[in-house]
Amino acid sequence: MRFQPGPGWGPGVDTELPWAPNASRDAMRLRAWVNRLVREFFHARNVLEVETPVLSHTGNTDPNIASFHLEFSGRTDGAPRTRWLRTSPEFALKRLLAAGIGDCYELGRVFRDGEAGGRHNPEFTMLEWYRVGWDHMRLLDETAELVRAALALVGREASLQVLTYRDLYRDLLGIDPFTAGEDALRAALGDMQIDPAGLARDDWLDLLMTHRLQPAFPADGLLAVIDYPASQCALAQVRGDGDGHPVAERFELYLGPVELANGYHELRDAAEQAARFARDGDVRRGRDASLPPTDTHLIAALESGLPACAGVALGVDRLLMAMLATPRIADVLAFDFPRA
């Protein structure tokens, strides 16, 4: 199957009309083809498509993600009036897994406050799926397979390279991200001027990733980074790396400099998950950031028993940007945030 662009192919629409769409007709056709590909890909693998709520009684506690919230004016029967727009369907999907749904995926809209610009839109499309009995490395192979199938729609290919987080920093920057001090991390940024106020060690590592490493990734290659520092475990399991350092069993997949997907060998320990939520809260309070309620439904689901599984979230808009070879997310959206 090969996508055939029409005369409207290309990023963006050249118009000054404020009511007109951002994306060209063929960019919107390509999105429809990718959606079809996703559904056929998972149907062939017996992975069930599901739908979960967009509004929740809890938000995301991750200190680096901000959730939208609103006040419900109708009958609540004692439930909270404040509801949060999901930043991903992760917690709801894990509740389904704990209930025995099996392999599943969701393709839908998610929302993140404060994320608007050339590469970001406050609402965007996320594909998230879970495989029971798999680890993150097996899921990485499937994620790369799906991305390559999407690239084939536009006649492109990409080989996969896998590097550990530690080797990536050592090979390209000459520093060990597990042992280098903050001064060494700051020095590795070169002449970039960054206000250090409030920045912790992981913040400096993230800045090196986004400003020094990602721009150097091969444009037509898939790069998977694995074995992140345990301090960046998020909702992934942690193990030893054999060299005295704990690492998170997770991966991030890049196509050129664009991050496409983030996958985990999922944490199943309810007490550890509750402790991580509490640590998120401490960081948010230290930043004077809002703190959404903890998702007690997820903790209860983990206590009930989450099956061994791996999960991954893939940004569909980012994938379309890569397929169109455009750095502007507006070029793949019918209407971006300013025109919504």
Disulfide bonds with the S-S distance in Angstrom:
none
